[in-house]
Amino acid sequence: MGFIPIFIMLGAGGLLFFLTVKNALLRKLNLQKELLSKLNSLNPELGFLVGDATDPDLLTQRLKNKQLDKQTTENALSIIRELKVNRIQYNALLKNPPYNWVGTIARFQKI
């Protein structure tokens, strides 16, 4: 009986860690998609602005070139800031050693 419960507990702990990290990474990816769709639905003109671009710096540059009212621009910039923060947090999470193992196994890629 000796080592079997120890191995079972270690396996369960590893599986729980894997599932927790995978869930956190999926939430970050879903938040990124939600923010992009929110930016698309903010104003019909911004839908053409965003297109397939997901880089917040490119979106900011396109927004500055487009002449919109102040309120819409401020709302769009706040969403773009959230996109930047989420991308930085997600990529930083994938760089850390125990999390990048889960990212490699579950085939997560940088944003």
N, C-alpha and C positions, 0 to 999 in steps of 0.2 A: 504494500500500500504506500509506502514511503514517499517517493518523489512524484507520483502521478498527480496528486492535488496541487502541488507546486507548479508543475508544467501546465495544468489546466488553468490555474490562476494567471500565470504569465501570458498564456495565449489569449485569454479573455481580456486582459489588460491591454495587450497589443492591438487586438481587434477593436476595442473600445476607443483607443487613441486614434487608430486609423479612421474609424467612422466619424469621430468628432472633428478631426482636421478636414476630412473630405467635405463634411457638412459646412464648415466655416468657409472653405474655398468656394463651394457652390453658392453660398449666400452672397459672397462678394461678386461673383460673376453675374448672378441674377440682379443684384443691385445696379451693376454697371448697365445691364440691358434695360432695366426700368428707368434709369436716369436718361439714357439715350432716347427712349420712347417718350419720356416726359418732355424732353427738349424738342422732340419732333412735334408733339401735340400742343406745345406752348403757343405757337403761332403758325399758321399755314405757311408763312414765308420762311420760317426757320426749318420746316420740313425739307425744303429744297436745299437749304444751307447745309444741313447735316448730311443727308444722303447716306453713303456707306462709310463715311469717315468716323473713326472712333478716337482719334488722337485729340485730346483737349486743346493742345496748342494750335493745331490746325483749325479747330472749331472757333477758337478765340480770334484767330487771324481773319477767318471768313466773316465772323460777326462784326469785327471792326470795319471791314470793307463794306458791309451792308448798312444802309441807313434805316434804322428803326427808331421807334419812339423810346424814350428814356426808360419807362417802366418795363417794357419787354426786354430791352437790353440788360437791365439790372437783373431781372429774373433769369435770363439765359446765362448771364455770367455767374450767378450763384449756383446754377445747376452744373456749369462747366467746372467750377471750383470743387464741387462735390465729386465730379468725375475724376478730377486730378487726385484728390485725397484718396478716393477708393482705389484708384490704380496704383498709387504709391504704396498703400497698405497691403494690397494683394501681392504686388511684386516683392515687397519686403518679407512677407510671410513665406513666399516660395524660396527665398534665399537662405532662410535659417535651416540648419542641419536636420533636425528631426522632421520638419515640415516638408523639406524638399524631397525626402524619401517618399512620403505619401504623394506628393505632387508628381513624382516620377512614376510611381506604380499606377496611379489613377490617371496619368497622362494629362495633367494640367499644364498649360503653357502660359507664359507671361502675356499680359495685356499690352 
